[in-house]
Amino acid sequence: MRSRIVHIASNTFREAVRDRVLYNLIGFALLLSGAAVLVGQISIDIEKLVVINLGLTAVSLFGVVIAIFIGIGLVSKEIEKRTLYTVLSRPVRRWEFIVGKFFGLSGTLVVNTFFMAIGVFAALFYVSHKFVKADGLILVALYFIVLEFLIIVSLALLFSSFSSPLLSAVFAFSLFVIGSFAEDLRNFARMAHGISGWLATAAAYLVPNFSAFNVISSIAHEQPVAAQLVLQNTLYALFYAATALSGAVLIFQHRDLK
Amino acid sequence: MAAIEILGLSKTYMIGFWRKRPKCALHPLQLTVEEGEIFGFLGPNGAGKTTTLKLLMGLVSPSAGSARILGHDWLDPEIKAQIGFLPEQPYFYDHLTAHELLEYYGQLSGVPAKNRKRRVEEVLHQVGLRDIRGVQLRKFSKGMLQRIGIAQAILHDPRLVFFDEPMSGLDPMGRREVRDLMEQLKAAGKTVFFSTHILSDAEALCDRVAIIHRGELRGVGAVAELTSGVQGKVEVIWQGTQIPASLKALGADCYVTGDTVRAVFLENQQDAAIDALRRERLRLIAVTPVRTSLEDYFVEKLRRAETTAGRTA
């Protein structure tokens, strides 16, 4: 069972790595990190702040685009192209397929993040000519970005298990945008009353709270991140991804492959 | 032991967007395929062949019924290690090379790592694909993809192989090779279940066939058994260019070639035709039975089904 998941994951990884779109997006992200150096040079005294802010935002945004772009096709493309037939006619359970796909794309994103992070650190070194202890906090921000990717990949898989790639992309991207403002939504829910209050509260807690993962700005200002937040975000991301993935498995389990 | 026992499997899809209505793709199907035979599943396009195969592979869920494959429940994932499946017009991960794809499928089917490379080479050789190392599947022709499809179906040395339209996209040489391959599988004790609408392939290969039309089973049996029930024909050749009126009255098609006439009659008209030739003092050259083909049986079955459907409507 475990080996089948590993094989599906490594095939997904190989497929993503051979996709030209991936390289275009990584290229853009690195370009943006490079641009941060230029912007930093015209921002007197805050070069480092600009480089960290722009660089990490690029890593996050392009990672999200890759997660959605590749994630939405993981199941629907396999059904559409009928590549799934020759996989599911083997001793492969449908849940193993979904979980394998999840790990494959998540692994791809971790590797991408690693390479994009090298770009950010290179840009940082270029403007400050040295690394200080506080720069280590960037790793925490990168860790949170990866946790964010896990949630997005699981959501993309969930949508991909029952709708078309286009609709899946719309749903996943909308949730990413709404989730980035989840804190504001929660504040609004606290102020609202009656049915709208109930609805706002339900929506606020149902959408993924991506705002909790965004520590880029505070890290750029060299503010430490509480260990409690790291634990909280880790547990939240794992729980949310596992729930979305379970939903994807449940739907996919009963789906007819026409 | 039966290789496949289909116990009333049926499938009804709901179609339409707003007002959903049921459409029956497969009526309850009862069918048994014995181990070691080549079984042909015949029917025109849209008859329900692919739906049956998808149900057996667990790719769609049945509306009713069940099946047993090699003595186990057909949905037991572990039994799939002993099954090979070639879908209709197969499509594969086009970023992979043939070797990578087969390696991947070998991993999923549980082919031991130490044998995998050798087995991949063997099946590629068996399906006639050589010198393709390093070429991604996106560059493969339709016929080559069909061969890869067959290779992946037999890669793990399954006891039972399902082929959905295996000759599709192949040139005459390729079709001959696939026929030979199926015979090799049978000789090795494997069971082959294949769907086709090319009747000559079925006639040449199958121990038994089943005919399906509009989701309903119309007949099952050995080819010789099935065709024996069809009204036979005889070909009568005589010298001359004259076609007596009494022969024309029998409704036969007559062809004059040089100084001979050839006519095909129903078997029960043979005596009447010969008597008529004697009366006209024409010289009889030959009377030859025309072999009833599977195609005749198939066409008659479908025609009967159409007539019944027309009457019901």
Interface residues (C-beta under 8 A of the other chain):
Chain A: S3 R4 H7 I8 N11 R14 E15 R18 D19 K81 R82 T83 L84 Y85 T86 V87 L88 S89 R90 P91 V92 R93 H254 D256 L257 K258
Chain B: Y13 K54 M57 G58 L59 V60 S61 P77 E78 I79 K80 A81 I83 F85 P87 Q89 P90 Y91 F92 Y93 H95 L96 E100 Y104 Y105 Q107 L108 S109 G110 G149 Q152 H156
